[in-house]
Amino acid sequence: MTEETRALTLEPDRCSRHSVGIHASPAEVYRALTDPRELSRWFVSEASIELRPGGPYRWVFGEGTAAAGPDALVSSGEFVTIVPQEYLRLSTPVEGTETVLEFRLDPWRDGTILTVSHSGFPGEESWDEIFRSVDQGWQSEVQVLKLYMEAARGMISRSRFHEASLPGTAEQIYERFTTSAGLSSWLADRAAAEASLGGELLLEREGRPAIRGRYVVWDPDRFLVMAWQEQAPSIVRLWLEETGGVSTDLSLEHRLFAPDAGSVAPFDWEAALERLRTPR
């Protein structure tokens, strides 16, 4: 009787991959990805780069992520492959594991198709939350870059963060951000919304400029990203986590663009979220 040989089965690595069309040339998008000054306007609070194969990079997610000083999140690694205006490959350690980050730029009509791939994440369950966070991050950061290149070039960005525990399920809270009736119940006097990826929204508020926007990331009941056009462009990201089926924890980031730090005009989310707790 022969013993059956059993091979060790490993979960496959996971890859986060997202593409976006940007109305800017490959050269302009490449500069936004590799110039420290440009990176600090839309992506990080501080960047240092040696743009050569084997050259190190260091990204500091500080003031823009409400974690300045010693608590700032720092990502560092090195460039592996560089094809100017076409392709970047970086080695990027995440939680002690070596991952690969790639940026591909393809000409597209009057602009560029940018594809970001971040691979090498283990498939084990213990990595689920880390991978989900990274995936949501890149899914929305490509939209931030698109907004910057098309509507906010040369401006700076600042983020404001808000948290709330809200009565209701994640599905109910998501609907209040994505339907005309839901938005009218707490965020606007009148609202019109097309509840789908790419759908447009309009928020009309008495005595204040209307806000026009679009849903640019759509992950029902978990994650939502809106691009807003008010007096200045901005990105609203929100994360939902249901707690016990009777309430939902909401985390919201509003990344605002402005010509300078003194011109940043935060939205009054605290009052708005208080209305969301008790919609009219």
C-alpha positions in Angstrom: 0.0 0.0 0.0 1.5 3.3 -1.0 1.0 6.5 0.9 -0.8 9.3 -0.9 1.5 12.3 -1.3 -0.3 15.5 -0.1 1.1 18.8 -1.3 0.9 21.9 0.9 -1.8 24.2 -0.4 -1.1 27.9 -0.1 -3.6 30.7 -0.7 -2.7 32.7 -3.8 -1.3 36.2 -3.5 -3.8 39.0 -4.0 -3.5 42.0 -6.3 -5.3 45.4 -6.1 -5.7 46.8 -9.6 -7.6 50.0 -10.6 -7.7 52.1 -13.8 -8.9 55.6 -14.5 -9.0 57.9 -17.5 -7.4 61.3 -16.9 -7.7 64.3 -19.1 -3.9 65.1 -18.9 -1.0 63.9 -20.9 1.2 60.9 -19.8 4.0 63.4 -19.1 1.8 65.4 -16.8 0.5 62.4 -14.9 4.0 60.9 -14.7 5.2 64.2 -13.1 2.3 64.1 -10.6 3.5 60.6 -9.6 7.2 61.3 -9.4 7.7 64.9 -8.4 7.8 65.4 -4.6 6.2 68.8 -4.8 3.3 67.4 -6.9 2.9 64.3 -4.6 2.6 66.6 -1.6 -0.3 68.5 -3.3 -2.7 65.5 -3.9 -1.3 62.4 -2.2 1.0 62.8 0.8 2.1 65.5 3.1 5.8 65.0 2.4 7.7 63.0 -0.2 11.4 62.3 -0.9 12.5 60.5 -4.0 15.6 59.4 -5.9 14.1 58.6 -9.3 16.4 55.9 -10.5 16.4 52.1 -10.4 17.4 51.1 -6.9 16.7 54.7 -5.7 14.7 55.0 -2.4 11.4 56.8 -1.9 9.7 57.9 1.3 6.1 59.0 1.6 4.8 60.6 4.7 1.0 60.6 5.2 1.0 63.3 7.8 -1.2 66.4 8.0 -3.3 65.3 5.1 -4.3 62.1 7.0 -4.7 63.8 10.4 -1.6 62.0 11.7 1.1 64.5 11.7 4.2 64.4 13.9 5.5 61.1 15.4 2.2 59.3 14.6 2.4 60.0 10.8 2.1 56.9 8.6 5.3 56.4 6.6 5.7 54.2 3.5 9.1 53.6 2.0 10.8 51.3 -0.5 12.7 51.6 -3.7 12.2 52.0 -7.4 12.8 48.8 -9.4 11.9 49.8 -13.0 11.5 53.2 -14.5 10.3 53.9 -18.0 9.7 57.7 -18.1 6.1 58.6 -18.9 5.1 55.0 -19.3 5.8 52.7 -16.3 7.0 52.6 -12.7 7.6 49.5 -10.6 8.4 49.9 -6.9 9.1 47.5 -4.1 6.9 48.4 -1.1 7.1 46.6 2.3 3.7 46.2 3.9 3.6 44.8 7.5 7.0 43.2 6.9 6.0 41.5 3.6 7.5 42.7 0.3 4.9 43.8 -2.2 5.1 45.3 -5.7 3.5 48.6 -6.7 3.2 49.4 -10.4 1.9 52.4 -12.3 1.2 52.1 -16.0 0.4 55.1 -18.2 -1.2 54.5 -21.6 -2.1 57.3 -24.0 -5.9 57.7 -24.4 -7.6 60.2 -26.7 -6.7 63.6 -25.2 -5.3 62.1 -22.0 -4.0 59.0 -20.2 -5.3 55.7 -18.8 -3.5 55.2 -15.5 -3.5 51.7 -14.1 -2.3 51.1 -10.5 -1.5 47.5 -9.5 -0.4 46.6 -5.9 0.4 42.9 -5.7 2.0 40.4 -3.3 -0.5 40.3 -0.5 -0.9 36.9 1.1 -4.3 35.2 0.6 -4.6 34.1 4.3 -7.6 35.4 6.2 -5.4 37.3 8.6 -4.5 39.6 5.7 -8.1 40.4 4.7 -8.4 43.7 6.5 -5.0 44.9 5.4 -5.7 44.1 1.8 -9.2 45.6 1.9 -7.7 48.9 3.3 -5.0 49.0 0.6 -7.5 48.2 -2.1 -10.0 50.8 -1.0 -7.1 53.3 -0.7 -5.9 52.9 -4.3 -9.4 52.6 -5.7 -10.1 56.1 -4.3 -6.6 57.7 -4.7 -6.7 57.3 -8.4 -9.9 59.3 -8.3 -8.2 61.9 -6.2 -5.4 62.2 -8.8 -8.0 62.5 -11.6 -9.8 65.3 -9.8 -6.4 67.1 -9.1 -5.2 66.8 -12.7 -8.6 67.9 -14.2 -9.9 70.5 -11.7 -7.4 71.4 -9.0 -3.9 71.4 -10.6 -1.5 73.6 -8.6 -3.8 73.6 -5.5 -3.0 71.9 -2.2 -5.2 69.4 -0.4 -6.1 69.1 3.3 -8.2 66.3 4.8 -10.8 66.6 7.6 -11.9 63.4 9.4 -15.2 62.7 11.2 -16.6 59.7 13.0 -20.1 58.9 14.2 -22.2 56.0 15.5 -25.5 56.1 13.8 -28.8 54.3 14.4 -29.7 52.0 11.6 -28.2 49.3 9.4 -25.3 50.0 7.0 -27.7 49.6 4.1 -30.0 52.3 5.5 -27.1 54.7 6.1 -25.7 54.0 2.6 -29.1 54.9 1.1 -29.1 58.2 2.9 -25.9 59.1 1.0 -26.9 57.8 -2.4 -30.7 58.5 -3.0 -32.5 61.8 -3.5 -34.9 61.2 -0.6 -32.0 60.1 1.7 -29.9 63.1 1.0 -32.8 65.5 1.2 -33.5 64.2 4.7 -30.3 65.6 6.2 -27.7 67.0 3.9 -29.6 69.3 1.6 -32.9 71.1 1.2 -33.4 69.5 -2.2 -31.3 66.7 -3.7 -31.1 64.7 -6.9 -29.0 61.6 -7.1 -28.4 58.8 -9.5 -27.6 55.9 -7.3 -24.9 54.1 -9.3 -21.2 54.2 -10.1 -20.6 57.3 -12.1 -24.0 58.7 -11.2 -24.4 62.4 -10.7 -25.7 64.2 -7.6 -27.0 67.7 -6.9 -27.3 69.2 -3.4 -29.2 72.5 -3.2 -29.0 74.4 0.1 -30.9 77.6 0.9 -28.6 80.6 0.8 -25.5 78.6 -0.3 -24.0 77.5 -3.6 -25.3 74.2 -5.0 -23.0 71.3 -4.8 -22.7 69.1 -7.9 -20.8 65.8 -7.8 -20.5 62.3 -9.0 -20.2 58.8 -7.3 -16.7 57.7 -8.3 -16.3 54.5 -6.1 -19.4 52.4 -5.3 -19.2 49.5 -2.8 -22.7 49.1 -1.4 -23.1 49.3 2.4 -19.3 49.4 3.0 -17.4 52.1 1.1 -18.4 55.2 -1.0 -16.4 57.9 -2.7 -17.9 61.1 -4.1 -16.2 63.8 -6.1 -17.7 67.2 -5.3 -17.6 70.5 -7.3 -18.5 73.4 -5.0 -16.5 76.6 -4.9 -13.4 74.3 -4.9 -13.2 70.6 -5.8 -13.1 68.0 -3.1 -13.4 64.2 -2.5 -15.6 62.7 0.2 -14.8 59.1 1.3 -16.9 57.2 3.8 -16.6 53.8 5.4 -19.4 51.9 7.1 -19.3 49.1 9.6 -22.4 47.6 11.1 -22.4 47.0 14.8 -24.9 44.4 16.1 -27.4 45.1 13.4 -29.0 48.1 15.2 -26.3 50.8 14.6 -23.5 51.6 12.2 -20.1 53.2 12.7 -19.3 55.8 10.1 -15.8 57.1 9.3 -15.7 60.0 6.9 -12.8 61.8 5.2 -13.3 65.1 3.3 -10.2 66.0 1.2 -10.5 69.6 0.1 -8.4 71.4 -2.5 -7.6 75.1 -2.2 -5.1 77.6 -3.6 -3.4 77.8 -0.2 -3.8 76.6 3.4 -5.6 79.8 4.4 -8.3 79.2 1.7 -9.4 75.8 2.9 -13.1 76.0 3.8 -14.2 72.9 5.7 -17.7 71.6 5.3 -19.8 71.6 8.5 -19.9 67.8 8.8 -20.5 67.8 12.6 -23.9 69.5 12.2 -24.7 67.5 9.2 -24.0 64.2 10.9 -26.1 65.3 13.9 -29.0 65.7 11.4 -28.2 62.3 10.0 -28.8 60.8 13.4 -32.4 62.2 13.4 -33.4 62.7 9.7 -36.4 64.9 9.1 
